[in-house]
């Protein structure tokens, strides 16, 4: 009888850990989507000349939505900018 309650307790802890991990992942995805929306909005308000001044083009702003959610959008834009600077 004791071993059954211990197994149940262990299984319940396993579920709690899984639910906690799922909640943390969902929160991280929501946060990344929110950050991307803010980034897209703020960069979308810049003129093409201002974007060029920081090494970006208008297409870079629209490409934010196509990046993987597991990556940081600002880091992706920084990499795009860096690679473009070496091509000019």
C-alpha positions as CSV (number, residue, x, y, z in Angstrom):
1,X,0.0,0.0,0.0
2,X,2.8,2.4,0.8
3,X,4.6,1.8,-2.5
4,X,1.4,2.6,-4.4
5,X,1.0,5.9,-2.7
6,X,4.7,6.7,-3.3
7,X,4.4,5.8,-7.0
8,X,1.3,8.0,-7.3
9,X,3.1,10.8,-5.6
10,X,6.1,10.4,-8.0
11,X,3.8,10.4,-11.0
12,X,2.0,13.5,-9.7
13,X,5.3,15.3,-9.3
14,X,6.2,14.3,-12.8
15,X,3.0,15.8,-14.1
16,X,3.6,19.0,-12.1
17,X,7.1,19.3,-13.6
18,X,5.7,18.8,-17.1
19,X,2.9,21.3,-16.6
20,X,5.4,23.8,-15.2
21,X,7.7,23.3,-18.2
22,X,4.7,23.8,-20.6
23,X,3.7,27.0,-18.8
24,X,7.2,28.3,-19.0
25,X,7.5,27.5,-22.7
26,X,4.1,29.2,-23.4
27,X,5.1,32.3,-21.5
28,X,8.4,32.5,-23.4
29,X,6.6,32.2,-26.8
30,X,4.0,34.8,-25.7
31,X,6.8,37.1,-24.6
32,X,8.7,36.6,-27.9
33,X,5.6,37.3,-30.0
34,X,4.9,40.5,-27.9
35,X,8.5,41.7,-28.4
36,X,8.4,41.0,-32.1
37,X,5.2,43.0,-32.5
38,X,6.8,46.0,-30.6
39,X,9.9,45.7,-32.8
40,X,7.9,45.5,-36.0
41,X,5.8,48.5,-35.0
42,X,8.8,50.7,-34.0
43,X,10.9,49.8,-37.0
44,X,7.8,50.1,-39.3
45,X,7.6,53.7,-38.3
46,X,11.1,54.5,-39.6
47,X,11.6,55.8,-43.1
48,X,13.6,53.8,-45.7
49,X,16.5,56.3,-45.2
50,X,16.5,55.8,-41.4
51,X,16.5,52.1,-41.8
52,X,19.4,52.3,-44.2
53,X,21.3,54.4,-41.6
54,X,21.1,51.5,-39.2
55,X,21.9,48.9,-41.9
56,X,18.5,47.5,-42.5
57,X,16.0,47.6,-45.4
58,X,12.2,47.6,-45.4
59,X,12.1,43.9,-46.2
60,X,14.1,43.1,-43.0
61,X,11.2,44.6,-40.9
62,X,8.6,42.3,-42.6
63,X,10.9,39.3,-42.3
64,X,10.8,39.5,-38.5
65,X,7.6,37.4,-38.5
66,X,9.2,34.7,-40.5
67,X,12.0,34.0,-38.0
68,X,11.7,31.0,-35.8
69,X,10.0,31.7,-32.4
70,X,12.9,29.9,-30.7
71,X,15.3,32.6,-31.8
72,X,15.5,36.3,-30.7
73,X,14.2,38.6,-33.4
74,X,16.5,41.4,-32.5
75,X,19.5,39.0,-32.7
76,X,18.3,37.8,-36.1
77,X,18.1,41.4,-37.4
78,X,21.5,42.1,-36.1
79,X,22.9,39.1,-37.9
80,X,21.1,40.2,-41.1
81,X,22.6,43.7,-40.8
82,X,26.1,42.3,-40.1
83,X,26.0,40.0,-43.1
84,X,24.8,42.8,-45.3
85,X,27.5,45.2,-44.2
86,X,30.1,42.7,-45.4
87,X,28.5,42.4,-48.8
88,X,28.6,46.2,-49.5
